[in-house]
Amino acid sequence: MLQEFTRDGRTIFTVTLSRLDAGLAAHLKAEFERLLPDAAEEIVIDLGQVGSIDSAGLGALVSCYKLARPERQLSLTSLNPTVQRVFRLTRMDRLIPIEQGQTV
C-alpha cells in the first residue's frame, strides 16, 4: 500500500493503490502511522498511481498531514487530473501543499 524510500533527505511514500476510498483509507492511515516515526522531517506522498479518491481517502490524507505536523512537513505530488480536481473542489489543496511534477 505504501512504498517508502528516502531521497535527498526527504522520505517519499508512494501509494501503490489505483483508488483511495472508504475500504482502503483506514489501512493507509494505519500504515502511515506505523512508518512515521522513522520518516525524515520532510515527507512527500506520491499519488501517481491513484486514479480515484473519495471523501474517506481525502480524510485519510488529512489525518496523515495532521499526524506529521508540527514536527514534519508533508506535501503531495503526482496527482492525476481527476484526483487534483477533487482536491481543488474540496479546497484541500489549500490545506495540504501539492508539489507540481514528479518526485520519483
BAZA-262876 format. One line per field, with one value per atom (N, C-alpha, C, O): residue in one letter; x, y, z. Coordinates in steps of 0.05 Angstrom, whole numbers, m for minus. Layout:
resn c(a	...)
u c(X	...)
v c(Y	...)
w c(Z	...)
//
This chain:
resn c(m	m	m	m	l	l	l	l	q	q	q	q	e	e	e	e	f	f	f	f	t	t	t	t	r	r	r	r	d	d	d	d	g	g	g	g	r	r	r	r	t	t	t	t	i	i	i	i	f	f	f	f	t	t	t	t	v	v	v	v	t	t	t	t	l	l	l	l	s	s	s	s	r	r	r	r	l	l	l	l	d	d	d	d	a	a	a	a	g	g	g	g	l	l	l	l	a	a	a	a	a	a	a	a	h	h	h	h	l	l	l	l	k	k	k	k	a	a	a	a	e	e	e	e	f	f	f	f	e	e	e	e	r	r	r	r	l	l	l	l	l	l	l	l	p	p	p	p	d	d	d	d	a	a	a	a	a	a	a	a	e	e	e	e	e	e	e	e	i	i	i	i	v	v	v	v	i	i	i	i	d	d	d	d	l	l	l	l	g	g	g	g	q	q	q	q	v	v	v	v	g	g	g	g	s	s	s	s	i	i	i	i	d	d	d	d	s	s	s	s	a	a	a	a	g	g	g	g	l	l	l	l	g	g	g	g	a	a	a	a	l	l	l	l	v	v	v	v	s	s	s	s	c	c	c	c	y	y	y	y	k	k	k	k	l	l	l	l	a	a	a	a	r	r	r	r	p	p	p	p	e	e	e	e	r	r	r	r	q	q	q	q	l	l	l	l	s	s	s	s	l	l	l	l	t	t	t	t	s	s	s	s	l	l	l	l	n	n	n	n	p	p	p	p	t	t	t	t	v	v	v	v	q	q	q	q	r	r	r	r	v	v	v	v	f	f	f	f	r	r	r	r	l	l	l	l	t	t	t	t	r	r	r	r	m	m	m	m	d	d	d	d	r	r	r	r	l	l	l	l	i	i	i	i	p	p	p	p	i	i	i	i	e	e	e	e	q	q	q	q	g	g	g	g	q	q	q	q	t	t	t	t	v	v	v	v)
u c(16	0	17	11	38	57	85	95	99	127	142	136	163	178	207	219	217	246	254	237	279	290	307	323	303	319	323	304	348	355	344	335	346	338	308	299	292	263	253	264	233	220	197	180	197	177	160	171	134	116	100	85	103	87	63	66	40	15	12	10	11	10	m18	m22	m38	m66	m76	m68	m95	m107	m130	m138	m141	m162	m158	m147	m165	m163	m191	m201	m205	m233	m238	m219	m263	m271	m260	m254	m258	m248	m219	m209	m204	m175	m163	m140	m179	m169	m158	m136	m172	m162	m136	m119	m133	m108	m85	m62	m90	m69	m60	m36	m79	m73	m57	m38	m65	m51	m23	m4	m19	8	25	49	14	29	37	60	19	25	48	65	48	69	96	116	97	122	131	155	114	120	144	160	147	170	197	216	201	227	230	250	209	209	227	231	236	252	233	209	245	230	212	191	220	203	193	208	166	153	137	124	139	124	108	119	82	65	59	47	69	66	40	37	21	m5	m7	m29	16	16	1	m8	m1	m16	m45	m60	m53	m81	m98	m93	m117	m134	m160	m172	m168	m193	m191	m177	m205	m205	m233	m246	m242	m267	m263	m240	m284	m282	m266	m252	m269	m254	m224	m207	m217	m189	m178	m155	m194	m185	m181	m161	m200	m197	m172	m160	m165	m141	m116	m98	m115	m92	m91	m69	m114	m114	m104	m89	m112	m102	m72	m59	m62	m33	m19	1	m31	m20	m19	1	m41	m42	m23	m12	m20	m2	27	43	34	61	68	91	48	53	56	44	69	86	115	131	122	150	160	183	141	149	132	110	143	128	118	134	93	83	71	58	77	65	57	65	42	33	45	51	48	57	45	33	47	39	9	1	m7	m36	m45	m38	m61	m72	m94	m103	m103	m123	m149	m160	m158	m182	m179	m195	m157	m151	m146	m155	m131	m126	m152	m155	m170	m196	m211	m223	m211	m224	m211	m226	m185	m171	m179	m183	m181	m188	m217	m223	m235	m264	m269	m287	m255	m259	m241	m243	m225	m206	m185	m172	m181	m160	m132	m112	m131	m106	m96	m73	m113	m105	m94	m79	m100	m91	m64	m45	m64	m41	m26	m37	0	15	17	21	14	16	39	39	59	82	74	60	84	79	101	124	94	114	118	103	137	142	164	183	161	182	200	224	188	202	214	227)
v c(m24	0	25	44	26	48	37	20	47	41	65	88	60	82	81	60	105	108	137	154	141	167	177	162	202	214	243	258	252	280	289	312	271	278	279	288	271	270	241	225	236	209	211	229	192	192	166	144	170	148	147	166	125	121	104	82	115	100	81	90	55	35	25	1	42	35	50	73	38	52	69	88	64	80	83	65	105	110	117	140	97	100	90	83	89	81	54	50	36	9	8	m11	28	27	50	49	70	94	89	99	73	67	52	56	34	19	37	34	56	75	92	95	102	117	101	111	76	59	53	53	48	43	68	66	91	116	121	128	116	119	100	108	76	57	66	62	78	86	113	120	130	158	162	180	146	151	151	164	136	134	153	153	169	187	211	220	223	248	271	268	294	318	327	340	321	328	302	284	300	277	285	305	268	272	246	224	249	227	228	248	208	207	192	168	206	195	188	186	185	180	155	155	135	111	111	93	132	134	147	170	132	142	155	172	148	160	161	145	180	184	194	209	184	193	209	214	216	232	218	231	192	177	177	179	176	178	205	208	226	253	255	266	244	244	230	240	208	194	211	211	225	242	266	274	277	299	289	303	265	253	249	255	240	237	264	266	284	311	321	331	316	325	309	320	283	266	276	274	285	293	320	325	337	364	363	345	381	402	394	410	369	361	357	360	352	346	362	371	366	379	357	339	358	338	352	372	341	351	327	304	332	312	318	341	297	301	281	261	286	268	262	240	282	278	279	297	259	259	280	289	288	309	304	322	279	272	277	289	267	270	299	309	313	341	357	376	350	364	361	380	337	332	349	361	351	368	397	412	406	434	439	460	421	426	426	440	410	408	428	431	442	462	450	464	424	411	419	416	429	438	463	471	476	499	490	505	466	455	440	445	421	405	415	416	422	431	409	386	418	399	409	431	391	397	391	371	407	402	384	386	366	348	322	317	307	281	282	297	267	264	240	242	219	194	192	172)
w c(0	0	0	m15	16	17	12	28	m8	m12	m1	m8	15	27	18	16	12	8	14	16	16	23	0	m11	m8	m29	m22	m14	m23	m18	10	13	29	56	61	82	41	43	43	28	59	58	38	40	19	m1	3	3	6	8	m18	m24	m33	m57	m51	m41	m56	m52	m76	m99	m71	m92	m97	m103	m95	m99	m123	m129	m138	m160	m151	m165	m127	m116	m86	m73	m76	m47	m37	m40	m27	m19	9	23	17	44	52	76	34	40	46	59	37	40	56	65	61	75	103	110	118	146	145	162	126	123	116	126	98	91	115	120	130	154	174	186	179	198	189	205	164	153	155	162	150	152	181	186	200	229	237	252	226	232	222	235	198	186	194	191	205	211	230	225	251	270	257	266	235	222	198	184	193	169	174	197	152	153	160	162	164	171	148	153	124	101	88	81	86	75	51	50	30	6	1	1	m4	m11	m41	m50	m55	m84	m91	m84	m103	m111	m140	m151	m153	m182	m191	m214	m175	m182	m175	m182	m160	m151	m173	m180	m183	m204	m195	m209	m170	m159	m129	m116	m117	m89	m80	m94	m57	m46	m20	m13	m7	18	40	55	41	61	55	73	29	21	27	37	22	30	60	69	75	104	114	133	101	109	104	120	81	75	94	102	101	121	148	161	155	180	179	199	157	154	157	171	145	147	176	185	190	218	236	255	230	246	243	261	219	213	226	233	229	240	270	282	283	271	268	258	275	273	244	239	227	199	180	186	156	134	115	108	107	89	64	66	41	16	m1	4	m22	m41	m68	m74	m84	m111	m130	m121	m156	m177	m178	m183	m172	m173	m202	m217	m210	m237	m238	m217	m262	m263	m247	m236	m246	m232	m202	m189	m191	m162	m156	m135	m173	m169	m168	m153	m185	m186	m160	m150	m149	m123	m101	m85	m101	m81	m85	m65	m110	m115	m107	m95	m114	m108	m78	m69	m64	m35	m20	5	m34	m23	m5	10	m7	8	m2	12	m27	m38	m23	m26	m7	9	36	49	44	69	66	79	47	42	18	m4	21	m3	m24	m18	m49	m72	m89	m100	m92	m110	m138	m144	m156	m185	m195	m186	m213	m226	m211	m191	m219	m208	m187	m191	m166	m146	m152	m149	m161	m164	m192	m198)
//
